[in-house]
Amino acid sequence: MELITTIADARRRLDTARTSGAQVGLVPTMGALHDGHLSLVDAARDACDVVAMSIFVNPLQFGAGEDLDAYPRDLDRDLALADEHGVDLVFAPTVEEMYASPTLTSVVVPELASTMEGASRPTHFAGVATVVAKLFNIAGPCRAYFGEKDFQQLVIVRRMAADLSFPVEVVGCPIVREPDGLARSSRNVYLSPEERAAAPVLHRALERGRDAIESGGRDAGMVAAAMAGLVTSEPLAQLDYAEVVDPVTLARPDRLEGEVRLLVAARFGRPRLLDNLGVLVPEQG
Ligand code: PAJ
């Protein structure tokens, strides 16, 4: 496996691979790799000839007072895991390499970025969309793998790639969970044992929302309230939002039909955790 730290080398390496006919798979990450990230690598390996992973803790997507400095970083461990899982090259630039001069250009998708995660983190998705646009430009034509774990991010990246005609096929991959339902996240390491025990309430809330729909509930507000009620019954959880949205527009539908996405977020002590679930609303006879 190769470690590449400059934009020019990454571009050259992937251009060369494509010249010899290879399909490139790109897995953007911020490191602190876990099974969730590695599932994206496995999906990329299955469909591509060359798998490139980026590891870059992107300062642009962290707000003031967020965990940029404390974000877990262990490049040697990440490189070993990437190698074990068949990654061909890791692109791990420094902040100075990625942002050589102060960034005056920003990629924004305001209609999709102002609710849910965007409501409590107003600059977050501009930081994500901007760095992902840079990564797409560096990688060139490829398939890019993102987790449904960060569902709003996936929807925004997909829309950005389509709106700006990037030669990139954005592929969404299912959420990898712990046996008790907690979604794998780099931020789970911040949980105390008590908070860790409480955290699966997010997944249970999503299941409660799905059950409400499957037993006939068609009012998004009522389904959202059922999920919120379960999260707030957990004393260690501070609910941020519980939502039911259209999976493309992220708007709350008046009446539930077709595919919908249930999303929840809550703080457990220091970390804010997210989870979501897709539901196909049964047709009513
Ligand atoms: P990061 O949080 O490191 O996540 C990298 C990718 O792994 C994202 O696409 C995320 O959705 C996916 N992922 C994380 N946990 C997962 C899980 N439990 N199951 C499936 N996939 C999971 O997301 C980012 O980094 C950044 O915002 C980035 C896109 C790299 C831009 O900086």
Residues whose N, C-alpha, C, O or C-beta is under 5 A from the ligand:
A	BS01	PAJ	P28 T29 M30 G31 G36 H37 F56 N58 V128 V131 Y145 F146 G147 E148 K149 D150 C173 P174 I175 V176 A183 R184 S185
